[in-house]
Amino acid sequence: MQVVKNAIAGTLESSDVQVMIEPSTDGLNINLNSSVIKQYGDQILETVHEVLAKLEVTNASISIQDQGALDCTIKSRVQTAVFRASDSEGALPWGSKI
């Protein structure tokens, strides 16, 4: 999936995560800021990379502000941001990619 515009998903509320994504031509650039980065930073990044790989995103700049979100919330926010940024809202790949 190609990122063609800036998009955002999530909030800065406790137990949530805000994902901001924008187009890039230099591969993936992920910036993580988390209240639990020392304990779960590697796991959060692994989850983000997993979602991006499933959605075949290879070029994007992503900023993540985590407030202690669960893994399922992180996946959902990253997916939503990617779908919004790719203009594929009318043709979501239900079942096959998610």
ZIQUINOR-V930306 format. One record per helix or strand. SS is the DSSP state (~ for helix, > for strand). FROM is the first residue (numbers start at 1). LEN is the number of residues. Records with the same first field share a line. If there is no record, write none. Layout:
SS = FROM-LEN  FROM-LEN
This chain:
> = 7-3  17-6  28-7  60-7
~ = 37-18  71-15  89-3
